[in-house]
Amino acid sequence: MSCFLSNSSLGKKLVMSVTGAFLVLFILFHMSMNLTALVSAEAYNMICELLGANWYALAGTAVLAAGVAVHFIYAIILTLNNYRARGTQRYAVTVQEPGVAWASKNMLVLGVIVLLGLALHLYNFWAKMQLVELLGGHANSLGYSPADGAALIAYTFSQWYYVVLYLVWFAALWFHLTHGVWSMFQTVGWANDTWYPRLKCIANIVATLVFLGFAAVVVIYFLKSVCPCCGGAC
């Protein structure tokens, strides 16, 4: 079984599909958690405290890091193999559509942008929250408690350049997901002529929800910083 997953093209695509599905579920969870900050800073900080340097949160972080690493490594391997075999298309797509051609041919580039955005996000949040707790600190470099995620969001997205960088990251993630989500289903043989348009619709819905959910937090907190008197409504 391990030889199949590591040596065969179908096995590699299956690994990509499984890890991709896992990462999409995490992204949806993370988006839902972030949206809590728009409703209640106290509720969001309570979630941050639960997901601090606790054993279950650390185990989840380790599993997530492994999932990202495996997904990206297999993406590089598949892309290199497919460049040699049939050009720039990573998945064995049986149905072509002009609207997805760009995303399909640039999945690795999009993946790199997503990975760089993740690195920025880890620097801005994980390094100032869970890592601080792991190191035994009671305040991060900004003077906030590691569990005060709402204050950290407010500080980060009061700076326009972070707003721009995060929106670029979310846009790259949108393109990555519009192709990646339905490709996961196609890898397991679900993308026939009947299901192809349905899966594309599902992929677009998921990607758009992710983009709008994350972007809403960034933009609303930025507007609050610009116009704190009315929460960005003026």
TORGUBA-59866 format. One record per residue: x, y, z of N, C-alpha, C in turn; residue in one letter. Coordinates in steps of 0.02 Angstrom, whole numbers, padded with zeros to 5 digits, always signed. Layout:
BEGIN
XYZXYZXYZa...
***
This chain:
BEGIN
+00042-00060+00000+00000+00000+00000+00044+00063+00000m+00097+00063+00042+00141+00121+00045+00176+00132-00021s+00194+00077-00056+00226+00084-00122+00177+00115-00172c+00114+00096-00168+00063+00123-00213+00056+00198-00203f+00055+00220-00139+00045+00291-00124+00106+00333-00142l+00165+00303-00140+00226+00342-00151+00254+00335-00221s+00238+00280-00256+00270+00267-00321+00224+00278-00381n+00160+00261-00374+00114+00268-00431+00086+00338-00436s+00070+00358-00497+00041+00424-00509-00027+00430-00475s-00068+00377-00480-00134+00379-00448-00128+00383-00373l-00079+00346-00345-00068+00349-00273-00049+00418-00248g-00006+00452-00286+00014+00519-00267-00046+00567-00270k-00088+00559-00322-00147+00601-00328-00196+00587-00271k-00199+00525-00249-00243+00508-00193-00219+00541-00129l-00153+00541-00118-00124+00575-00060-00140+00649-00063v-00132+00679-00122-00149+00749-00131-00222+00763-00115m-00266+00718-00136-00338+00727-00125-00355+00723-00051s-00327+00673-00017-00342+00663+00054-00315+00721+00096v-00252+00740+00084-00224+00796+00122-00259+00861+00104t-00278+00869+00040-00314+00929+00019-00381+00934+00053g-00418+00878+00057-00483+00878+00091-00475+00897+00165a-00424+00869+00196-00410+00885+00266-00396+00959+00276f-00356+00988+00231-00339+01059+00236-00399+01104+00223l-00442+01084+00176-00502+01123+00163-00547+01125+00224v-00555+01067+00257-00596+01064+00318-00566+01109+00372l-00500+01109+00379-00468+01153+00428-00479+01226+00411f-00472+01243+00347-00482+01312+00325-00553+01336+00342i-00602+01293+00329-00671+01311+00345-00681+01321+00420l-00648+01278+00460-00652+01285+00533-00619+01351+00554f-00560+01364+00527-00523+01425+00545-00562+01488+00525h-00594+01485+00466-00634+01541+00444-00692+01553+00492m-00726+01500+00512-00783+01505+00559-00760+01535+00625s-00701+01513+00648-00673+01539+00711-00659+01613+00705m-00629+01634+00648-00613+01705+00639-00675+01749+00636n-00728+01723+00606-00790+01762+00601-00819+01776+00670l-00802+01734+00719-00825+01746+00788-00799+01813+00813t-00739+01833+00789-00710+01896+00812-00752+01956+00791a-00792+01948+00739-00836+02003+00717-00897+02009+00761l-00914+01955+00795-00974+01955+00837-00956+01973+00909v-00902+01941+00934-00883+01952+01004-00809+01941+01013s-00774+01993+01034-00702+01987+01047-00690+01939+01105a-00734+01941+01154-00726+01897+01212-00734+01824+01193e-00783+01809+01150-00794+01740+01128-00734+01716+01087a-00708+01760+01044-00650+01742+01004-00589+01728+01048y-00578+01769+01098-00522+01759+01143-00530+01695+01184n-00592+01678+01199-00604+01615+01234-00583+01555+01191m-00599+01559+01126-00577+01506+01079-00502+01505+01075i-00470+01563+01072-00397+01567+01068-00365+01535+01130c-00396+01546+01188-00369+01516+01250-00376+01440+01248e-00432+01416+01222-00441+01343+01217-00392+01312+01168l-00371+01350+01118-00326+01325+01067-00254+01350+01078l-00238+01365+01139-00171+01388+01156-00123+01329+01161g-00078+01333+01209-00026+01281+01217-00053+01221+01257a-00111+01196+01237-00141+01136+01267-00121+01076+01226n-00120+01017+01257-00094+00958+01222-00134+00943+01158w-00200+00952+01161-00241+00936+01102-00230+00987+01046y-00219+01051+01065-00205+01102+01015-00136+01091+00984a-00088+01071+01025-00020+01058+00999-00021+00997+00953l-00059+00946+00972-00065+00886+00929-00097+00905+00863a-00149+00946+00866-00182+00969+00805-00136+01010+00761g-00095+01052+00792-00047+01093+00754+00003+01049+00719t+00027+00996+00754+00076+00950+00724+00045+00913+00664a-00017+00891+00672-00050+00855+00618-00062+00902+00558v-00081+00964+00573-00092+01013+00520-00028+01028+00483l+00027+01037+00520+00092+01050+00488+00112+00992+00444a+00101+00931+00467+00117+00872+00427+00074+00870+00364a+00010+00887+00371-00034+00888+00312-00012+00938+00260g+00008+00998+00282+00032+01050+00236+00096+01027+00201v+00142+00998+00240+00206+00976+00213+00196+00921+00161a+00155+00870+00177+00143+00815+00131+00109+00841+00067v+00059+00884+00076+00022+00910+00018+00069+00949-00029h+00112+00990-00001+00156+01031-00042+00211+00989-00075f+00239+00942-00038+00291+00899-00066+00264+00857-00123i+00205+00828-00114+00175+00788-00167+00155+00832-00226y+00137+00895-00213+00120+00941-00267+00181+00953-00311a+00239+00962-00280+00300+00973-00318+00318+00910-00358i+00312+00852-00327+00329+00790-00361+00283+00779-00421i+00218+00788-00411+00170+00778-00465+00180+00828-00521l+00193+00891-00503+00203+00942-00554+00264+00927-00596t+00319+00908-00564+00379+00891-00602+00368+00831-00647l+00333+00781-00621+00318+00721-00662+00274+00739-00721n+00225+00781-00709+00178+00798-00763+00207+00846-00814n+00254+00889-00792+00289+00930-00840+00326+00887-00891y+00357+00835-00865+00395+00789-00908+00348+00748-00952r+00290+00728-00923+00246+00682-00959+00198+00716-01007a+00165+00771-00984+00113+00799-01027+00104+00875-01019r+00155+00910-00994+00149+00982-00989+00134+01005-00919g+00096+01058-00913+00087+01091-00848+00026+01070-00808t-00011+01023-00832-00074+01003-00797-00057+00951-00744q-00070+00967-00681-00050+00923-00627-00095+00862-00620r-00159+00870-00623-00206+00815-00615-00222+00784-00683y-00242+00722-00682-00263+00688-00744-00335+00708-00760a-00344+00770-00781-00411+00797-00792-00439+00770-00857v-00498+00742-00853-00530+00713-00912-00579+00760-00944t-00598+00813-00908-00646+00862-00934-00612+00930-00934v-00608+00963-00990-00575+01028-00995-00626+01084-01001q-00611+01140-00973-00654+01198-00977-00610+01260-00979e-00619+01305-01026-00576+01364-01032-00572+01404-00968p-00625+01408-00931-00626+01448-00870-00581+01423-00815g-00561+01360-00816-00518+01334-00764-00447+01321-00790v-00434+01338-00853-00369+01323-00882-00313+01358-00845a-00322+01423-00828-00269+01460-00796-00253+01432-00727w-00303+01420-00687-00291+01393-00620-00260+01324-00624a-00283+01283-00671-00257+01216-00679-00183+01216-00696s-00163+01262-00739-00093+01264-00761-00047+01300-00713k-00075+01334-00664-00035+01373-00618-00046+01353-00545n-00066+01291-00534-00080+01268-00467-00019+01271-00422m+00040+01255-00448+00101+01257-00407+00118+01329-00388l+00112+01375-00436+00125+01446-00422+00076+01471-00369v+00013+01454-00378-00037+01474-00329-00022+01443-00261l+00000+01380-00262+00018+01346-00200+00076+01380-00164g+00125+01404-00202+00181+01440-00172+00158+01504-00139v+00113+01541-00174+00086+01603-00145+00048+01588-00081i+00008+01535-00083-00029+01514-00023+00018+01497+00033v+00073+01462+00017+00122+01443+00068+00157+01504+00097l+00174+01553+00055+00205+01615+00079+00157+01654+00124l+00093+01654+00104+00042+01686+00146+00036+01652+00213g+00042+01585+00213+00039+01548+00275+00098+01566+00320l+00158+01573+00290+00217+01592+00328+00207+01661+00361a+00179+01708+00323+00164+01774+00350+00114+01770+00407l+00063+01728+00398+00012+01720+00449+00041+01689+00513h+00085+01641+00505+00118+01611+00563+00159+01662+00601l+00193+01706+00563+00233+01759+00595+00189+01808+00633y+00133+01827+00602+00089+01877+00632+00048+01851+00690n+00030+01787+00689-00016+01762+00740+00012+01703+00780f+00030+01649+00747+00053+01591+00786+00114+01607+00828w+00163+01644+00800+00224+01661+00837+00210+01708+00895a+00154+01743+00893+00137+01790+00946+00083+01763+00993k+00062+01700+00980+00010+01671+01022+00033+01604+01050m+00023+01550+01013+00039+01484+01039+00113+01476+01054q+00157+01503+01011+00228+01497+01022+00250+01533+01086l+00221+01592+01099+00237+01628+01160+00218+01587+01221v+00160+01555+01219+00139+01512+01274+00186+01453+01283e+00207+01424+01227+00253+01367+01230+00319+01386+01264l+00340+01447+01252+00403+01472+01280+00394+01499+01351l+00333+01494+01377+00320+01515+01445+00309+01589+01455g+00297+01625+01401+00286+01697+01406+00215+01714+01423g+00206+01773+01453+00139+01796+01471+00117+01855+01428h+00162+01879+01385+00146+01933+01339+00191+01927+01278a+00163+01943+01219+00203+01939+01158+00243+02004+01147n+00276+02009+01090+00318+02067+01076+00279+02132+01072s+00214+02127+01063+00172+02187+01059+00142+02206+01127l+00155+02163+01177+00129+02176+01243+00061+02146+01257g+00033+02109+01209-00032+02077+01217-00025+02008+01248y-00077+01988+01283-00080+01919+01308-00083+01871+01248s-00051+01813+01252-00053+01765+01196-00124+01743+01178p-00170+01749+01225-00239+01729+01213-00283+01787+01188a-00253+01847+01183-00292+01905+01161-00288+01911+01085d-00321+01863+01052-00319+01861+00979-00355+01920+00947g-00407+01944+00979-00445+02000+00951-00402+02063+00947a-00363+02076+00999-00318+02134+00998-00265+02126+00944a-00241+02066+00935-00190+02053+00884-00219+02063+00814l-00280+02040+00803-00314+02051+00739-00321+02126+00726i-00344+02163+00777-00355+02234+00770-00290+02270+00753a-00236+02251+00787-00171+02283+00774-00146+02267+00704y-00148+02203+00685-00121+02181+00621-00157+02214+00562t-00223+02214+00566-00261+02239+00509-00278+02313+00514f-00244+02348+00559-00247+02421+00558-00193+02448+00511s-00150+02402+00486-00096+02421+00442-00113+02400+00370q-00116+02450+00326-00142+02439+00259-00102+02386+00220w-00037+02384+00229+00003+02336+00190-00013+02264+00209y-00030+02251+00272-00050+02184+00290-00119+02167+00260y-00162+02217+00257-00227+02207+00225-00218+02187+00152v-00175+02222+00116-00163+02206+00046-00132+02137+00038v-00082+02122+00078-00048+02057+00073-00096+01999+00088l-00138+02008+00138-00186+01955+00155-00239+01946+00101y-00262+02001+00072-00312+01995+00019-00282+01961-00043l-00219+01975-00058-00185+01939-00113-00181+01865-00097v-00165+01850-00034-00161+01780-00012-00229+01746-00020w-00282+01779+00001-00349+01750-00004-00369+01741-00077f-00350+01787-00121-00366+01781-00192-00331+01719-00222a-00267+01710-00204-00230+01651-00228-00262+01587-00201a-00285+01590-00138-00319+01531-00109-00384+01517-00146l-00419+01570-00166-00482+01561-00204-00469+01523-00269w-00420+01546-00307-00403+01512-00370-00380+01440-00357f-00341+01431-00305-00315+01364-00289-00372+01317-00272h-00421+01342-00234-00477+01299-00214-00526+01286-00270l-00537+01335-00314-00586+01325-00368-00565+01266-00412t-00501+01257-00421-00478+01199-00459-00466+01139-00415h-00436+01150-00356-00416+01094-00314-00474+01054-00286g-00529+01087-00266-00584+01051-00235-00615+01001-00283v-00631+01023-00344-00663+00975-00390-00612+00924-00415w-00547+00942-00417-00496+00894-00438-00490+00837-00388s-00502+00852-00324-00500+00800-00273-00553+00747-00288m-00613+00771-00305-00667+00724-00321-00653+00686-00386f-00622+00720-00433-00608+00687-00496-00556+00631-00488q-00509+00642-00442-00458+00592-00430-00488+00526-00409t-00544+00528-00371-00576+00466-00349-00631+00445-00397v-00634+00476-00456-00679+00452-00509-00749+00479-00509g-00761+00536-00475-00829+00562-00470-00845+00613-00524w-00795+00637-00561-00806+00693-00608-00825+00668-00678a-00882+00635-00684-00905+00615-00750-00945+00674-00781n-00973+00663-00839-01008+00717-00873-01066+00745-00833d-01098+00702-00792-01154+00724-00751-01131+00764-00691t-01079+00739-00657-01058+00770-00595-01008+00827-00604w-00977+00832-00662-00926+00884-00672-00954+00954-00657y-01010+00976-00688-01035+01044-00673-01056+01052-00600p-01081+00999-00570-01101+01004-00500-01040+01013-00455r-00987+00975-00469-00927+00980-00428-00893+01047-00438l-00895+01073-00500-00867+01139-00512-00906+01192-00472k-00972+01184-00470-01013+01231-00432-00996+01227-00358c-00989+01166-00331-00971+01157-00261-00904+01189-00247i-00855+01177-00292-00788+01205-00283-00790+01281-00281a-00829+01311-00326-00834+01384-00328-00868+01412-00265n-00919+01376-00241-00954+01398-00181-00907+01395-00120i-00871+01339-00113-00825+01331-00057-00771+01384-00059v-00740+01394-00118-00687+01443-00125-00711+01513-00111a-00771+01529-00134-00798+01596-00124-00816+01609-00051t-00844+01559-00018-00859+01565+00054-00795+01576+00094l-00743+01539+00077-00679+01547+00111-00651+01618+00101v-00652+01640+00038-00626+01707+00023-00665+01761+00060f-00731+01758+00054-00773+01810+00085-00768+01809+00161l-00765+01749+00190-00762+01743+00262-00698+01772+00291g-00641+01754+00262-00577+01780+00286-00571+01855+00270f-00590+01874+00209-00583+01944+00188-00627+01990+00231a-00685+01966+00251-00730+02008+00292-00696+02029+00356a-00661+01982+00389-00627+01998+00452-00574+02051+00440v-00534+02041+00388-00479+02088+00373-00506+02157+00358v-00554+02161+00313-00580+02226+00290-00618+02262+00346v-00659+02226+00383-00699+02259+00436-00654+02285+00491i-00603+02246+00510-00557+02271+00562-00516+02330+00537y-00500+02330+00473-00464+02388+00445-00508+02450+00446f-00571+02441+00427-00618+02498+00428-00629+02524+00499l-00629+02479+00547-00636+02500+00617-00577+02542+00638k-00517+02524+00614-00457+02563+00632-00458+02631+00599s-00487+02635+00539-00490+02699+00503-00542+02744+00534v-00598+02714+00554-00652+02754+00582-00678+02721+00646c-00640+02723+00700-00660+02688+00762-00723+02715+00794p-00741+02778+00779-00800+02808+00811-00865+02774+00792c-00866+02744+00731-00929+02714+00710-00917+02643+00684c-00859+02613+00700-00846+02545+00680-00838+02536+00606g-00819+02589+00570-00809+02583+00498-00871+02597+00458g-00924+02619+00489-00987+02629+00453-00992+02696+00419a-00949+02744+00436-00957+02811+00409-00920+02820+00343c
***
